[in-house]
Amino acid sequence: MNTRAQAYLWFAQRASAALLGFFVLVHLVTVIYAVRNGLSAVEILGRTRGNTPWMLFYLLFVVAVAVHVPIGLRNILAETFSWRGRGLDLIVLGVGLFFLLSGLRAVWAVYAPGAA
């Protein structure tokens, strides 16, 4: 992999990590608030259905995960198993797409009216 691509991956990893720090903090505070106030799943879904700001928050959260995880996994596999090349890139791309698609499905499930 050339130096430019490595620099791009390094930046994407660090930028997504910064975003994830914020997203995880907000998510945990929200979960703690819901638990302490005795909100049921039905009440939580009542607040998230059709709520565009929360949908956008979780969409960005999912994208940050889908960027961050494959890059980290790529580095771990390369360092641990000396795995290099196109095969490694394709595997981590698949992992990233899996996280992206399953995350988007989860966001849609809690946002869309009538979704399950």
Biopython code that builds the backbone (N, CA, C, O; Angstrom):
import numpy as np
from Bio.PDB.StructureBuilder import StructureBuilder

atoms = [
    (1, "MET", "N", (0.847, -1.174, 0.000)),
    (1, "MET", "CA", (0.000, 0.000, 0.000)),
    (1, "MET", "C", (0.893, 1.238, 0.000)),
    (1, "MET", "O", (1.884, 1.305, 0.728)),
    (2, "ASN", "N", (0.530, 2.207, -0.821)),
    (2, "ASN", "CA", (1.375, 3.391, -0.918)),
    (2, "ASN", "C", (1.197, 4.310, 0.290)),
    (2, "ASN", "O", (0.265, 4.157, 1.080)),
    (3, "THR", "N", (2.100, 5.250, 0.408)),
    (3, "THR", "CA", (2.136, 6.149, 1.556)),
    (3, "THR", "C", (0.881, 7.011, 1.633)),
    (3, "THR", "O", (0.374, 7.275, 2.723)),
    (4, "ARG", "N", (0.390, 7.443, 0.504)),
    (4, "ARG", "CA", (-0.806, 8.292, 0.489)),
    (4, "ARG", "C", (-2.022, 7.527, 1.032)),
    (4, "ARG", "O", (-2.792, 8.069, 1.825)),
    (5, "ALA", "N", (-2.189, 6.297, 0.614)),
    (5, "ALA", "CA", (-3.305, 5.478, 1.095)),
    (5, "ALA", "C", (-3.169, 5.215, 2.594)),
    (5, "ALA", "O", (-4.161, 5.257, 3.321)),
    (6, "GLN", "N", (-1.955, 4.945, 3.060)),
    (6, "GLN", "CA", (-1.736, 4.739, 4.488)),
    (6, "GLN", "C", (-2.064, 5.990, 5.290)),
    (6, "GLN", "O", (-2.652, 5.907, 6.369)),
    (7, "ALA", "N", (-1.684, 7.149, 4.762)),
    (7, "ALA", "CA", (-1.992, 8.409, 5.439)),
    (7, "ALA", "C", (-3.503, 8.636, 5.495)),
    (7, "ALA", "O", (-4.027, 9.099, 6.508)),
    (8, "TYR", "N", (-4.194, 8.313, 4.417)),
    (8, "TYR", "CA", (-5.644, 8.450, 4.382)),
    (8, "TYR", "C", (-6.296, 7.542, 5.423)),
    (8, "TYR", "O", (-7.182, 7.977, 6.159)),
    (9, "LEU", "N", (-5.861, 6.283, 5.488)),
    (9, "LEU", "CA", (-6.410, 5.356, 6.474)),
    (9, "LEU", "C", (-6.105, 5.813, 7.892)),
    (9, "LEU", "O", (-6.955, 5.706, 8.776)),
    (10, "TRP", "N", (-4.897, 6.321, 8.115)),
    (10, "TRP", "CA", (-4.529, 6.830, 9.440)),
    (10, "TRP", "C", (-5.463, 7.964, 9.847)),
    (10, "TRP", "O", (-5.966, 7.990, 10.970)),
    (11, "PHE", "N", (-5.691, 8.897, 8.931)),
    (11, "PHE", "CA", (-6.572, 10.027, 9.234)),
    (11, "PHE", "C", (-8.007, 9.559, 9.466)),
    (11, "PHE", "O", (-8.658, 10.007, 10.410)),
    (12, "ALA", "N", (-8.506, 8.662, 8.614)),
    (12, "ALA", "CA", (-9.876, 8.160, 8.756)),
    (12, "ALA", "C", (-10.050, 7.439, 10.092)),
    (12, "ALA", "O", (-11.088, 7.577, 10.738)),
    (13, "GLN", "N", (-9.052, 6.681, 10.506)),
    (13, "GLN", "CA", (-9.093, 5.967, 11.787)),
    (13, "GLN", "C", (-9.177, 6.953, 12.948)),
    (13, "GLN", "O", (-9.991, 6.779, 13.855)),
    (14, "ARG", "N", (-8.339, 7.988, 12.922)),
    (14, "ARG", "CA", (-8.313, 8.967, 14.019)),
    (14, "ARG", "C", (-9.566, 9.820, 14.029)),
    (14, "ARG", "O", (-10.098, 10.109, 15.101)),
    (15, "ALA", "N", (-10.051, 10.231, 12.873)),
    (15, "ALA", "CA", (-11.261, 11.061, 12.803)),
    (15, "ALA", "C", (-12.475, 10.261, 13.278)),
    (15, "ALA", "O", (-13.293, 10.771, 14.043)),
    (16, "SER", "N", (-12.591, 9.025, 12.833)),
    (16, "SER", "CA", (-13.723, 8.203, 13.268)),
    (16, "SER", "C", (-13.634, 7.906, 14.763)),
    (16, "SER", "O", (-14.667, 7.811, 15.427)),
    (17, "ALA", "N", (-12.443, 7.759, 15.302)),
    (17, "ALA", "CA", (-12.278, 7.533, 16.744)),
    (17, "ALA", "C", (-12.759, 8.746, 17.532)),
    (17, "ALA", "O", (-13.416, 8.597, 18.562)),
    (18, "ALA", "N", (-12.439, 9.929, 17.061)),
    (18, "ALA", "CA", (-12.890, 11.146, 17.736)),
    (18, "ALA", "C", (-14.414, 11.232, 17.723)),
    (18, "ALA", "O", (-15.032, 11.558, 18.737)),
    (19, "LEU", "N", (-15.007, 10.942, 16.585)),
    (19, "LEU", "CA", (-16.468, 10.952, 16.492)),
    (19, "LEU", "C", (-17.080, 9.884, 17.389)),
    (19, "LEU", "O", (-18.071, 10.135, 18.075)),
    (20, "LEU", "N", (-16.494, 8.701, 17.385)),
    (20, "LEU", "CA", (-17.030, 7.616, 18.205)),
    (20, "LEU", "C", (-16.980, 7.943, 19.695)),
    (20, "LEU", "O", (-17.884, 7.569, 20.442)),
    (21, "GLY", "N", (-15.945, 8.627, 20.124)),
    (21, "GLY", "CA", (-15.876, 9.042, 21.526)),
    (21, "GLY", "C", (-17.096, 9.864, 21.908)),
    (21, "GLY", "O", (-17.705, 9.635, 22.953)),
    (22, "PHE", "N", (-17.449, 10.816, 21.065)),
    (22, "PHE", "CA", (-18.625, 11.652, 21.299)),
    (22, "PHE", "C", (-19.908, 10.828, 21.229)),
    (22, "PHE", "O", (-20.760, 10.924, 22.111)),
    (23, "PHE", "N", (-20.044, 10.015, 20.174)),
    (23, "PHE", "CA", (-21.268, 9.234, 19.987)),
    (23, "PHE", "C", (-21.499, 8.261, 21.135)),
    (23, "PHE", "O", (-22.624, 8.135, 21.620)),
    (24, "VAL", "N", (-20.457, 7.576, 21.572)),
    (24, "VAL", "CA", (-20.599, 6.614, 22.667)),
    (24, "VAL", "C", (-20.998, 7.334, 23.952)),
    (24, "VAL", "O", (-21.847, 6.842, 24.696)),
    (25, "LEU", "N", (-20.403, 8.479, 24.218)),
    (25, "LEU", "CA", (-20.743, 9.239, 25.417)),
    (25, "LEU", "C", (-22.216, 9.650, 25.406)),
    (25, "LEU", "O", (-22.919, 9.449, 26.396)),
    (26, "VAL", "N", (-22.680, 10.213, 24.315)),
    (26, "VAL", "CA", (-24.084, 10.630, 24.218)),
    (26, "VAL", "C", (-25.007, 9.416, 24.329)),
    (26, "VAL", "O", (-26.031, 9.473, 25.010)),
    (27, "HIS", "N", (-24.649, 8.333, 23.671)),
    (27, "HIS", "CA", (-25.467, 7.116, 23.723)),
    (27, "HIS", "C", (-25.566, 6.585, 25.156)),
    (27, "HIS", "O", (-26.659, 6.255, 25.616)),
    (28, "LEU", "N", (-24.440, 6.502, 25.861)),
    (28, "LEU", "CA", (-24.454, 5.990, 27.229)),
    (28, "LEU", "C", (-25.247, 6.893, 28.166)),
    (28, "LEU", "O", (-25.994, 6.402, 29.012)),
    (29, "VAL", "N", (-25.094, 8.195, 28.024)),
    (29, "VAL", "CA", (-25.867, 9.128, 28.848)),
    (29, "VAL", "C", (-27.359, 8.945, 28.580)),
    (29, "VAL", "O", (-28.163, 8.964, 29.511)),
    (30, "THR", "N", (-27.723, 8.770, 27.336)),
    (30, "THR", "CA", (-29.126, 8.567, 26.970)),
    (30, "THR", "C", (-29.666, 7.260, 27.550)),
    (30, "THR", "O", (-30.783, 7.229, 28.066)),
    (31, "VAL", "N", (-28.892, 6.194, 27.472)),
    (31, "VAL", "CA", (-29.310, 4.901, 28.025)),
    (31, "VAL", "C", (-29.474, 5.010, 29.540)),
    (31, "VAL", "O", (-30.461, 4.523, 30.092)),
    (32, "ILE", "N", (-28.526, 5.637, 30.206)),
    (32, "ILE", "CA", (-28.610, 5.797, 31.666)),
    (32, "ILE", "C", (-29.838, 6.619, 32.037)),
    (32, "ILE", "O", (-30.537, 6.289, 32.995)),
    (33, "TYR", "N", (-30.105, 7.674, 31.298)),
    (33, "TYR", "CA", (-31.292, 8.490, 31.532)),
    (33, "TYR", "C", (-32.555, 7.639, 31.392)),
    (33, "TYR", "O", (-33.446, 7.700, 32.240)),
    (34, "ALA", "N", (-32.629, 6.852, 30.326)),
    (34, "ALA", "CA", (-33.811, 6.019, 30.081)),
    (34, "ALA", "C", (-34.011, 5.002, 31.192)),
    (34, "ALA", "O", (-35.135, 4.798, 31.652)),
    (35, "VAL", "N", (-32.940, 4.365, 31.624)),
    (35, "VAL", "CA", (-33.027, 3.344, 32.674)),
    (35, "VAL", "C", (-33.427, 3.967, 34.003)),
    (35, "VAL", "O", (-34.310, 3.454, 34.691)),
    (36, "ARG", "N", (-32.788, 5.059, 34.363)),
    (36, "ARG", "CA", (-33.087, 5.706, 35.648)),
    (36, "ARG", "C", (-34.498, 6.263, 35.709)),
    (36, "ARG", "O", (-35.077, 6.369, 36.790)),
    (37, "ASN", "N", (-35.050, 6.616, 34.574)),
    (37, "ASN", "CA", (-36.408, 7.151, 34.550)),
    (37, "ASN", "C", (-37.443, 6.088, 34.233)),
    (37, "ASN", "O", (-38.612, 6.406, 34.012)),
    (38, "GLY", "N", (-37.028, 4.834, 34.209)),
    (38, "GLY", "CA", (-37.937, 3.718, 34.056)),
    (38, "GLY", "C", (-38.662, 3.655, 32.721)),
    (38, "GLY", "O", (-39.782, 3.152, 32.640)),
    (39, "LEU", "N", (-38.026, 4.165, 31.678)),
    (39, "LEU", "CA", (-38.674, 4.132, 30.367)),
    (39, "LEU", "C", (-38.711, 2.707, 29.834)),
    (39, "LEU", "O", (-37.720, 1.980, 29.908)),
    (40, "SER", "N", (-39.841, 2.320, 29.305)),
    (40, "SER", "CA", (-39.967, 1.002, 28.685)),
    (40, "SER", "C", (-39.512, 1.085, 27.240)),
    (40, "SER", "O", (-39.309, 2.174, 26.702)),
    (41, "ALA", "N", (-39.353, -0.073, 26.616)),
    (41, "ALA", "CA", (-38.969, -0.095, 25.194)),
    (41, "ALA", "C", (-40.015, 0.618, 24.348)),
    (41, "ALA", "O", (-39.674, 1.311, 23.390)),
    (42, "VAL", "N", (-41.275, 0.452, 24.697)),
    (42, "VAL", "CA", (-42.350, 1.111, 23.948)),
    (42, "VAL", "C", (-42.231, 2.629, 24.069)),
    (42, "VAL", "O", (-42.408, 3.349, 23.086)),
    (43, "GLU", "N", (-41.933, 3.109, 25.266)),
    (43, "GLU", "CA", (-41.775, 4.553, 25.476)),
    (43, "GLU", "C", (-40.552, 5.097, 24.728)),
    (43, "GLU", "O", (-40.592, 6.191, 24.164)),
    (44, "ILE", "N", (-39.480, 4.325, 24.734)),
    (44, "ILE", "CA", (-38.272, 4.756, 24.015)),
    (44, "ILE", "C", (-38.555, 4.826, 22.523)),
    (44, "ILE", "O", (-38.209, 5.812, 21.872)),
    (45, "LEU", "N", (-39.179, 3.791, 21.978)),
    (45, "LEU", "CA", (-39.518, 3.800, 20.549)),
    (45, "LEU", "C", (-40.499, 4.917, 20.223)),
    (45, "LEU", "O", (-40.458, 5.477, 19.127)),
    (46, "GLY", "N", (-41.371, 5.242, 21.154)),
    (46, "GLY", "CA", (-42.285, 6.362, 20.959)),
    (46, "GLY", "C", (-41.549, 7.679, 20.795)),
    (46, "GLY", "O", (-42.019, 8.583, 20.104)),
    (47, "ARG", "N", (-40.402, 7.780, 21.431)),
    (47, "ARG", "CA", (-39.591, 9.002, 21.324)),
    (47, "ARG", "C", (-38.673, 9.002, 20.100)),
    (47, "ARG", "O", (-38.269, 10.064, 19.626)),
    (48, "THR", "N", (-38.346, 7.821, 19.593)),
    (48, "THR", "CA", (-37.418, 7.769, 18.458)),
    (48, "THR", "C", (-38.126, 7.696, 17.115)),
    (48, "THR", "O", (-37.564, 8.122, 16.107)),
    (49, "ARG", "N", (-39.329, 7.174, 17.073)),
    (49, "ARG", "CA", (-40.056, 7.054, 15.801)),
    (49, "ARG", "C", (-40.254, 8.427, 15.187)),
    (49, "ARG", "O", (-40.855, 9.311, 15.797)),
    (50, "GLY", "N", (-39.745, 8.599, 13.977)),
    (50, "GLY", "CA", (-39.916, 9.847, 13.256)),
    (50, "GLY", "C", (-39.072, 11.004, 13.779)),
    (50, "GLY", "O", (-39.253, 12.140, 13.341)),
    (51, "ASN", "N", (-38.153, 10.739, 14.710)),
    (51, "ASN", "CA", (-37.315, 11.790, 15.281)),
    (51, "ASN", "C", (-36.044, 11.926, 14.439)),
    (51, "ASN", "O", (-35.085, 11.175, 14.612)),
    (52, "THR", "N", (-36.059, 12.889, 13.535)),
    (52, "THR", "CA", (-34.960, 13.054, 12.579)),
    (52, "THR", "C", (-33.607, 13.355, 13.237)),
    (52, "THR", "O", (-32.601, 12.786, 12.813)),
    (53, "PRO", "N", (-33.539, 14.227, 14.256)),
    (53, "PRO", "CA", (-32.222, 14.448, 14.882)),
    (53, "PRO", "C", (-31.594, 13.171, 15.443)),
    (53, "PRO", "O", (-30.393, 12.953, 15.283)),
    (54, "TRP", "N", (-32.401, 12.317, 16.104)),
    (54, "TRP", "CA", (-31.848, 11.065, 16.616)),
    (54, "TRP", "C", (-31.467, 10.135, 15.479)),
    (54, "TRP", "O", (-30.457, 9.435, 15.563)),
    (55, "MET", "N", (-32.263, 10.119, 14.418)),
    (55, "MET", "CA", (-31.915, 9.280, 13.273)),
    (55, "MET", "C", (-30.566, 9.718, 12.683)),
    (55, "MET", "O", (-29.713, 8.882, 12.384)),
    (56, "LEU", "N", (-30.385, 11.025, 12.521)),
    (56, "LEU", "CA", (-29.117, 11.526, 11.975)),
    (56, "LEU", "C", (-27.948, 11.215, 12.903)),
    (56, "LEU", "O", (-26.863, 10.856, 12.447)),
    (57, "PHE", "N", (-28.177, 11.356, 14.209)),
    (57, "PHE", "CA", (-27.142, 11.025, 15.189)),
    (57, "PHE", "C", (-26.698, 9.577, 15.020)),
    (57, "PHE", "O", (-25.503, 9.297, 14.928)),
    (58, "TYR", "N", (-27.670, 8.647, 14.979)),
    (58, "TYR", "CA", (-27.316, 7.238, 14.878)),
    (58, "TYR", "C", (-26.811, 6.851, 13.487)),
    (58, "TYR", "O", (-26.027, 5.911, 13.362)),
    (59, "LEU", "N", (-27.239, 7.550, 12.453)),
    (59, "LEU", "CA", (-26.666, 7.303, 11.122)),
    (59, "LEU", "C", (-25.180, 7.642, 11.112)),
    (59, "LEU", "O", (-24.367, 6.879, 10.591)),
    (60, "LEU", "N", (-24.832, 8.778, 11.686)),
    (60, "LEU", "CA", (-23.420, 9.161, 11.756)),
    (60, "LEU", "C", (-22.634, 8.209, 12.649)),
    (60, "LEU", "O", (-21.476, 7.900, 12.370)),
    (61, "PHE", "N", (-23.263, 7.749, 13.714)),
    (61, "PHE", "CA", (-22.645, 6.769, 14.617)),
    (61, "PHE", "C", (-22.304, 5.498, 13.830)),
    (61, "PHE", "O", (-21.190, 4.982, 13.921)),
    (62, "VAL", "N", (-23.267, 5.006, 13.063)),
    (62, "VAL", "CA", (-23.072, 3.791, 12.269)),
    (62, "VAL", "C", (-21.966, 3.983, 11.232)),
    (62, "VAL", "O", (-21.127, 3.098, 11.059)),
    (63, "VAL", "N", (-21.952, 5.109, 10.551)),
    (63, "VAL", "CA", (-20.918, 5.363, 9.544)),
    (63, "VAL", "C", (-19.535, 5.405, 10.206)),
    (63, "VAL", "O", (-18.568, 4.866, 9.668)),
    (64, "ALA", "N", (-19.450, 6.049, 11.375)),
    (64, "ALA", "CA", (-18.166, 6.103, 12.082)),
    (64, "ALA", "C", (-17.684, 4.706, 12.458)),
    (64, "ALA", "O", (-16.495, 4.407, 12.340)),
    (65, "VAL", "N", (-18.595, 3.852, 12.909)),
    (65, "VAL", "CA", (-18.232, 2.463, 13.242)),
    (65, "VAL", "C", (-17.776, 1.726, 11.989)),
    (65, "VAL", "O", (-16.773, 1.014, 12.007)),
    (66, "ALA", "N", (-18.527, 1.905, 10.892)),
    (66, "ALA", "CA", (-18.220, 1.200, 9.640)),
    (66, "ALA", "C", (-16.888, 1.642, 9.042)),
    (66, "ALA", "O", (-16.292, 0.897, 8.263)),
    (67, "VAL", "N", (-16.414, 2.823, 9.384)),
    (67, "VAL", "CA", (-15.100, 3.283, 8.945)),
    (67, "VAL", "C", (-14.019, 2.801, 9.915)),
    (67, "VAL", "O", (-12.982, 2.285, 9.499)),
    (68, "HIS", "N", (-14.277, 2.975, 11.197)),
    (68, "HIS", "CA", (-13.261, 2.728, 12.221)),
    (68, "HIS", "C", (-12.898, 1.247, 12.372)),
    (68, "HIS", "O", (-11.718, 0.900, 12.404)),
    (69, "VAL", "N", (-13.891, 0.387, 12.464)),
    (69, "VAL", "CA", (-13.645, -1.030, 12.756)),
    (69, "VAL", "C", (-12.809, -1.722, 11.676)),
    (69, "VAL", "O", (-11.831, -2.389, 12.014)),
    (70, "PRO", "N", (-13.154, -1.591, 10.393)),
    (70, "PRO", "CA", (-12.352, -2.311, 9.393)),
    (70, "PRO", "C", (-10.889, -1.856, 9.336)),
    (70, "PRO", "O", (-9.994, -2.668, 9.103)),
    (71, "ILE", "N", (-10.655, -0.580, 9.544)),
    (71, "ILE", "CA", (-9.272, -0.094, 9.515)),
    (71, "ILE", "C", (-8.491, -0.686, 10.681)),
    (71, "ILE", "O", (-7.359, -1.140, 10.513)),
    (72, "GLY", "N", (-9.101, -0.679, 11.863)),
    (72, "GLY", "CA", (-8.448, -1.275, 13.027)),
    (72, "GLY", "C", (-8.233, -2.769, 12.851)),
    (72, "GLY", "O", (-7.168, -3.293, 13.176)),
    (73, "LEU", "N", (-9.253, -3.453, 12.335)),
    (73, "LEU", "CA", (-9.138, -4.889, 12.094)),
    (73, "LEU", "C", (-8.044, -5.186, 11.075)),
    (73, "LEU", "O", (-7.288, -6.146, 11.225)),
    (74, "ARG", "N", (-7.968, -4.367, 10.050)),
    (74, "ARG", "CA", (-6.922, -4.530, 9.032)),
    (74, "ARG", "C", (-5.537, -4.439, 9.670)),
    (74, "ARG", "O", (-4.658, -5.253, 9.387)),
    (75, "ASN", "N", (-5.355, -3.443, 10.529)),
    (75, "ASN", "CA", (-4.060, -3.272, 11.205)),
    (75, "ASN", "C", (-3.751, -4.452, 12.124)),
    (75, "ASN", "O", (-2.619, -4.933, 12.161)),
    (76, "ILE", "N", (-4.751, -4.912, 12.859)),
    (76, "ILE", "CA", (-4.538, -6.050, 13.766)),
    (76, "ILE", "C", (-4.163, -7.302, 12.986)),
    (76, "ILE", "O", (-3.213, -7.997, 13.348)),
    (77, "LEU", "N", (-4.900, -7.597, 11.919)),
    (77, "LEU", "CA", (-4.602, -8.795, 11.119)),
    (77, "LEU", "C", (-3.235, -8.694, 10.447)),
    (77, "LEU", "O", (-2.508, -9.684, 10.363)),
    (78, "ALA", "N", (-2.887, -7.507, 9.972)),
    (78, "ALA", "CA", (-1.585, -7.326, 9.323)),
    (78, "ALA", "C", (-0.441, -7.514, 10.321)),
    (78, "ALA", "O", (0.565, -8.146, 10.002)),
    (79, "GLU", "N", (-0.597, -6.963, 11.534)),
    (79, "GLU", "CA", (0.469, -7.053, 12.529)),
    (79, "GLU", "C", (0.543, -8.441, 13.160)),
    (79, "GLU", "O", (1.635, -8.945, 13.419)),
    (80, "THR", "N", (-0.601, -9.057, 13.406)),
    (80, "THR", "CA", (-0.627, -10.337, 14.100)),
    (80, "THR", "C", (-0.251, -11.502, 13.194)),
    (80, "THR", "O", (0.507, -12.388, 13.588)),
    (81, "PHE", "N", (-0.789, -11.494, 11.974)),
    (81, "PHE", "CA", (-0.612, -12.629, 11.077)),
    (81, "PHE", "C", (0.232, -12.312, 9.844)),
    (81, "PHE", "O", (0.367, -13.148, 8.950)),
    (82, "SER", "N", (0.797, -11.114, 9.795)),
    (82, "SER", "CA", (1.581, -10.661, 8.636)),
    (82, "SER", "C", (0.791, -10.813, 7.338)),
    (82, "SER", "O", (1.353, -11.111, 6.284)),
    (83, "TRP", "N", (-0.496, -10.609, 7.432)),
    (83, "TRP", "CA", (-1.388, -10.717, 6.282)),
    (83, "TRP", "C", (-1.379, -9.397, 5.534)),
    (83, "TRP", "O", (-1.616, -8.343, 6.124)),
    (84, "ARG", "N", (-1.110, -9.448, 4.258)),
    (84, "ARG", "CA", (-1.046, -8.253, 3.429)),
    (84, "ARG", "C", (-1.787, -8.520, 2.127)),
    (84, "ARG", "O", (-2.102, -9.665, 1.802)),
    (85, "GLY", "N", (-2.056, -7.474, 1.403)),
    (85, "GLY", "CA", (-2.560, -7.621, 0.051)),
    (85, "GLY", "C", (-4.065, -7.485, -0.099)),
    (85, "GLY", "O", (-4.799, -7.094, 0.809)),
    (86, "ARG", "N", (-4.467, -7.834, -1.305)),
    (86, "ARG", "CA", (-5.853, -7.647, -1.724)),
    (86, "ARG", "C", (-6.839, -8.496, -0.917)),
    (86, "ARG", "O", (-7.951, -8.047, -0.641)),
    (87, "GLY", "N", (-6.452, -9.704, -0.538)),
    (87, "GLY", "CA", (-7.331, -10.560, 0.253)),
    (87, "GLY", "C", (-7.708, -9.919, 1.573)),
    (87, "GLY", "O", (-8.872, -9.934, 1.972)),
    (88, "LEU", "N", (-6.720, -9.356, 2.248)),
    (88, "LEU", "CA", (-6.968, -8.659, 3.507)),
    (88, "LEU", "C", (-7.895, -7.474, 3.282)),
    (88, "LEU", "O", (-8.850, -7.272, 4.032)),
    (89, "ASP", "N", (-7.613, -6.702, 2.260)),
    (89, "ASP", "CA", (-8.437, -5.522, 1.968)),
    (89, "ASP", "C", (-9.882, -5.910, 1.682)),
    (89, "ASP", "O", (-10.803, -5.222, 2.124)),
    (90, "LEU", "N", (-10.093, -6.997, 0.952)),
    (90, "LEU", "CA", (-11.452, -7.431, 0.627)),
    (90, "LEU", "C", (-12.194, -7.928, 1.864)),
    (90, "LEU", "O", (-13.386, -7.661, 2.021)),
    (91, "ILE", "N", (-11.504, -8.642, 2.733)),
    (91, "ILE", "CA", (-12.137, -9.138, 3.964)),
    (91, "ILE", "C", (-12.575, -7.968, 4.839)),
    (91, "ILE", "O", (-13.715, -7.944, 5.303)),
    (92, "VAL", "N", (-11.699, -7.005, 5.074)),
    (92, "VAL", "CA", (-12.072, -5.893, 5.946)),
    (92, "VAL", "C", (-13.105, -4.981, 5.285)),
    (92, "VAL", "O", (-13.910, -4.356, 5.976)),
    (93, "LEU", "N", (-13.087, -4.901, 3.967)),
    (93, "LEU", "CA", (-14.142, -4.173, 3.268)),
    (93, "LEU", "C", (-15.490, -4.856, 3.508)),
    (93, "LEU", "O", (-16.497, -4.186, 3.739)),
    (94, "GLY", "N", (-15.505, -6.173, 3.452)),
    (94, "GLY", "CA", (-16.728, -6.921, 3.737)),
    (94, "GLY", "C", (-17.218, -6.699, 5.161)),
    (94, "GLY", "O", (-18.417, -6.553, 5.397)),
    (95, "VAL", "N", (-16.289, -6.673, 6.105)),
    (95, "VAL", "CA", (-16.652, -6.411, 7.497)),
    (95, "VAL", "C", (-17.262, -5.015, 7.612)),
    (95, "VAL", "O", (-18.283, -4.831, 8.276)),
    (96, "GLY", "N", (-16.641, -4.044, 6.972)),
    (96, "GLY", "CA", (-17.160, -2.684, 7.008)),
    (96, "GLY", "C", (-18.551, -2.577, 6.405)),
    (96, "GLY", "O", (-19.418, -1.890, 6.946)),
    (97, "LEU", "N", (-18.763, -3.258, 5.286)),
    (97, "LEU", "CA", (-20.088, -3.243, 4.656)),
    (97, "LEU", "C", (-21.120, -3.936, 5.541)),
    (97, "LEU", "O", (-22.265, -3.491, 5.622)),
    (98, "PHE", "N", (-20.728, -5.013, 6.198)),
    (98, "PHE", "CA", (-21.632, -5.687, 7.125)),
    (98, "PHE", "C", (-22.057, -4.752, 8.248)),
    (98, "PHE", "O", (-23.245, -4.647, 8.552)),
    (99, "PHE", "N", (-21.096, -4.072, 8.865)),
    (99, "PHE", "CA", (-21.415, -3.135, 9.937)),
    (99, "PHE", "C", (-22.296, -1.995, 9.425)),
    (99, "PHE", "O", (-23.238, -1.582, 10.101)),
    (100, "LEU", "N", (-21.991, -1.496, 8.247)),
    (100, "LEU", "CA", (-22.774, -0.405, 7.685)),
    (100, "LEU", "C", (-24.212, -0.840, 7.424)),
    (100, "LEU", "O", (-25.150, -0.162, 7.843)),
    (101, "LEU", "N", (-24.391, -1.959, 6.740)),
    (101, "LEU", "CA", (-25.744, -2.400, 6.386)),
    (101, "LEU", "C", (-26.557, -2.817, 7.607)),
    (101, "LEU", "O", (-27.732, -2.465, 7.711)),
    (102, "SER", "N", (-25.958, -3.553, 8.523)),
    (102, "SER", "CA", (-26.711, -3.951, 9.715)),
    (102, "SER", "C", (-27.001, -2.739, 10.604)),
    (102, "SER", "O", (-28.060, -2.672, 11.228)),
    (103, "GLY", "N", (-26.081, -1.794, 10.668)),
    (103, "GLY", "CA", (-26.317, -0.576, 11.441)),
    (103, "GLY", "C", (-27.414, 0.280, 10.837)),
    (103, "GLY", "O", (-28.248, 0.827, 11.558)),
    (104, "LEU", "N", (-27.416, 0.398, 9.510)),
    (104, "LEU", "CA", (-28.466, 1.167, 8.842)),
    (104, "LEU", "C", (-29.825, 0.513, 9.072)),
    (104, "LEU", "O", (-30.826, 1.204, 9.264)),
    (105, "ARG", "N", (-29.861, -0.802, 9.053)),
    (105, "ARG", "CA", (-31.108, -1.528, 9.322)),
    (105, "ARG", "C", (-31.594, -1.243, 10.736)),
    (105, "ARG", "O", (-32.791, -1.043, 10.946)),
    (106, "ALA", "N", (-30.697, -1.221, 11.699)),
    (106, "ALA", "CA", (-31.072, -0.942, 13.086)),
    (106, "ALA", "C", (-31.586, 0.492, 13.235)),
    (106, "ALA", "O", (-32.584, 0.726, 13.917)),
    (107, "VAL", "N", (-30.912, 1.440, 12.606)),
    (107, "VAL", "CA", (-31.361, 2.838, 12.661)),
    (107, "VAL", "C", (-32.756, 2.951, 12.074)),
    (107, "VAL", "O", (-33.627, 3.595, 12.660)),
    (108, "TRP", "N", (-32.976, 2.333, 10.928)),
    (108, "TRP", "CA", (-34.294, 2.395, 10.305)),
    (108, "TRP", "C", (-35.357, 1.764, 11.209)),
    (108, "TRP", "O", (-36.479, 2.263, 11.289)),
    (109, "ALA", "N", (-35.008, 0.677, 11.882)),
    (109, "ALA", "CA", (-35.975, -0.018, 12.743)),
    (109, "ALA", "C", (-36.451, 0.851, 13.896)),
    (109, "ALA", "O", (-37.609, 0.743, 14.301)),
    (110, "VAL", "N", (-35.601, 1.700, 14.433)),
    (110, "VAL", "CA", (-36.024, 2.545, 15.558)),
    (110, "VAL", "C", (-36.538, 3.910, 15.101)),
    (110, "VAL", "O", (-37.128, 4.640, 15.898)),
    (111, "TYR", "N", (-36.330, 4.261, 13.859)),
    (111, "TYR", "CA", (-36.796, 5.556, 13.352)),
    (111, "TYR", "C", (-38.136, 5.451, 12.623)),
    (111, "TYR", "O", (-39.034, 6.258, 12.860)),
    (112, "ALA", "N", (-38.271, 4.487, 11.762)),
    (112, "ALA", "CA", (-39.414, 4.424, 10.839)),
    (112, "ALA", "C", (-40.696, 4.057, 11.558)),
    (112, "ALA", "O", (-40.737, 3.078, 12.302)),
    (113, "PRO", "N", (-41.735, 4.832, 11.343)),
    (113, "PRO", "CA", (-43.036, 4.462, 11.929)),
    (113, "PRO", "C", (-43.497, 3.117, 11.371)),
    (113, "PRO", "O", (-43.468, 2.892, 10.161)),
    (114, "GLY", "N", (-43.912, 2.247, 12.251)),
    (114, "GLY", "CA", (-44.407, 0.944, 11.844)),
    (114, "GLY", "C", (-43.337, -0.087, 11.557)),
    (114, "GLY", "O", (-43.669, -1.230, 11.243)),
    (115, "ALA", "N", (-42.052, 0.273, 11.652)),
    (115, "ALA", "CA", (-40.967, -0.683, 11.402)),
    (115, "ALA", "C", (-40.811, -1.595, 12.613)),
    (115, "ALA", "O", (-41.171, -1.240, 13.735)),
    (116, "ALA", "N", (-40.266, -2.772, 12.356)),
    (116, "ALA", "CA", (-40.024, -3.698, 13.464)),
    (116, "ALA", "C", (-38.623, -4.244, 13.383)),
    (116, "ALA", "O", (-38.222, -5.044, 14.228)),
]
sb = StructureBuilder()
sb.init_structure("model")
sb.init_model(0)
sb.init_chain("A")
sb.init_seg("    ")
for serial, (resi, resn, name, xyz) in enumerate(atoms, 1):
    if name == "N":
        sb.init_residue(resn, " ", resi, " ")
    sb.init_atom(name, np.array(xyz, "f"), 0.0, 1.0, " ", f" {name:<3s}", serial, name[0])
structure = sb.get_structure()
